[in-house]
């Protein structure tokens, strides 16, 4: 049987609709406690059998005191609150444990990145399918215009009726035209439009294919075809309208003159230098530079100077140009030889006027040895000159691939007489001997070395005034008659110590008695900064690190594949991509991707 609860008590204790059941339980407990107390009172009365009512009041007081004692024993005293620093320390430890558990999941990824030879950024490419390449449609869907120009273009394209969607065959404007026509006319118009689109696609594919062609012969034929078309156009204009033909020729001449005057086709021009700064980022500027350079090549090229021409007129012009070049080369060589001979004759006359006699005993023996060496050297020079002329002729033949039309006879070239050569050699030897005697005592290299050694000694000398003894000297000391320097020195030794007081005698340098040697006693700090104190990560042994540093990096000592692997950068980034922090999705996606590869 459930006990009855007083309704008034229930209403007083209820504070919200949520705690109705709790209030009921509380009231039930209180009723049970009251009933137990009544039973205890009755039991005590029966035991004591007190006839008077006063005894009942005393018993009730005793029972109340016992209950109070019991309640005090059941109640717990609150602990004193911890100090603020102790609380912060405990909270910090708990936060550290929580952060450590969260970061422990990322430890394998961090270790992998530290050990990796090369890191690629951004790493969130794994969130999308890395093997999938976005199509133009997908790119267009995700594209959002940012700049003013892009926004204006999007507005124009959005409003225009000539846009073709991927699902539909015709645009809205074309549909309106077809609705206004008859059935037959509409069919004809559709066929014409299909043909035009097919032709446009074929033409674009052809242009793409031609742009990838790198054959010189193809481009040469193309240029020739353009030139012929231009000539035909001018010829037709001469027949139909001579005024327009004259205007066309004037325009071509003006374009050539303007281009040659501005020299925009050159790579060293100021205009091209300024554009090259931004050409690496902008592909359109690269195209402009390429077009200008091609234009320059076409303008610089002589008319009819191309090889492998099909027309006879072009071949004749090429032969004439080659012959002219050969004749100019030979004329230059002959004129240079004649100038040398004239110069030698003039110098020999001047030397003879000096009347320097080779019979002077002062330098007779020296001249004989020098004469022999001069003669041998001159013979070698003559042989080398002949060999060089032959080599130049051979090179000209290889470059132009044309048969020789001029046989060069070396014997018919004007040569210097041997007597004149001997006289000039003797005078030069005499001057050389005079100079050797004049500068015999001067040792230029030795003087430079001595100056350098003195400079090093001055740099490494201990500077005055930097020591503590020099800075503190005179402070707190007596001056005047009767005070000697020895007493002053003893006093400073007591204050500072013997080690800090500098000695008057300078140490003798190690290279003082060695004339041809410089020993640097002061260690340079610049080298110490570059020297590592410990073995850097990821190396564990000194031998491995030294072997890695000593490994050559040039193409001459390694294969191309090994060279490319050695010079790879440690961090590889993509231009214009945002490098975001690591994400949990990336970790999960990477695991799934690796599992699919393993399968």
C-alpha positions, 0 to 999 in steps of 0.5 A: 500500500502506498502512503498518502501524501498531504497535498498542501505539503506537496504544493509548497515543495514543488518548484518546477514541473521536472522535480514532482517525483523527487518531491513525492519521494522526499515527503514519503521519506519524512513520513517514514521517519516520523512513524519510526520516531513514534514507534520508538516513543511507544516502545520506550514508554512501555519499557519504563512504564511511566504513569505521568505525562511529565515523563513523556516530555522528558523522553521526547527531549532525549529522543530529539537530542539523540537525533541531533547527535546522529545528524551531526555524525552523518554530516561531512565538513567541507574541505578547505579550498586549494590555493590558486597556484595549486589549482592552476598546476592541476588544471595544466597537467590535465590539459597537457594529458588531453593535448598529448592524447590528441597529438599522439594520433598525428605522430606517425604523420609528423615522423613521416614528414620529417624523414621524407626526402621531399615534401609536396604541398599542398597535401589536401589534394587527397581530399579529392580524387588525386587520379581524377582531372577536372573537366572544363564543365566541372571547372566552370561550375566551381568557378566564381568571378573575383575581379571586375573584368571577370564579373563584367564578362560573366554578366555579358555571357549570362545575358547573351542568347547565343550561349550553347549549353551542353545538353542542348544542340542549339542556342536560344537565338538559333531556336528563335531563328528556326521558329521564324522559318519554314520546315525546309528552310530550318532543315537547311539552316541546321545542316549549314550550321553543323557543317560550319561547326565541323569545319571550325573544329577541324580548323582548330585541330589543324592549327593545334597540330601545326603549332606543335610542329618543330621541323625547320623545313616545315616552317621554311616552306610555310614562310616561302608560301606566305611570301609567294602569296604576298607577291601574288596579291601585289601582282593582282593589285597591280593589274586591277588597281595600281594605286592600292598596289603602291599603297600595299608596297609602301605599308610593307616598307614602312613596317620594315623600316619602323621595325628596324628603327625601333629594334623591338625584335631584339632580345637586348632591347629595353622593351623586351627586358621589361616584359621578360620580368613578367613573362614567366607568369603570363603566357600571353607575354611569352607569345608576344616576345616569341612573335617579335623575335620571329619577326626580327629573324624574318627581317634580318634574313637576306632575300633569297638566302635560304637553302634548299629552295625550289626555284632556280632564281633563288638558287642563283641568288644564293650562289651570288651571295656565297661568292660575294662572301668568299671574295670579301673574306679573301680580300680581308685576309690579303689586306691584313697581310699587306698591312703587317708587311708595311708595319714591319717595314716602318718599324725596321726603318726606325730601328735602323735609324737608332744605329743600335750595334749588335756587336756590343760585348755588354749583351753579345752572349744574351743576344745569341740565345735570344735570336735562336728562340726568336727564329724558332718562334717565328717559324712556328707562328708562320706554320700556325698562320697557314694552318688557321687559314686552311681551317677557316676555309674548311669551316666556310665549306662546311657551313655553306656546303658549296664547292670551292670557287677560289683556290688559295695558293700560299706561296703567292702571298707576300712574305717578309724577307728573312734579313729584315726579320733578323734585324728586327729580332736583334733590336728587340733582343737588345731592348729586352736585355736592357730591361732585364738589367734595369729591373734585375734588383727589383723583386715585385712579387716578393715585395707584395708578399712582404706587404701582405705579411706585414698587414696580417701581423698588424691585424693580429696584434693585440689592441691597447686599451681593451684589457681590464688593467688598462681601463682601470689604471689610475682609479683609486691610486695615489700620484706624486713624488715618491710613488713608483710604478713597481708599487702600482703594479704590485697593487694591481696584481693584488686586485686583479691577479697576475693573469689579467695584467698584460706583459710588456714583451710581445710574443714572437710569431711562428712565421717571424723567421720564415720568409716565404710563409704566413701563419695566421694565429687568430682563428677566423670566426666566419669559419667557426660559424659554418662548422656544425657542433653536432651531427645534424638530423637525420644522420647518426654517425659522423662518417655518414654526414662527411660522405654526404657533404663530400658527394659531388653534385655536378653533371660531369661526375653523375648520371643525369638521373642521379644528378636530378635526384641530388639537386631536388628541393626538399620542399615542393610547392605549386604556384597559386595554391593555398597551403592549409594546416593538416586536417583529420579528413586528410588523414582518413582519406590518405589511409583509404587511398593507400589501401586502394593502391595496395589492393 
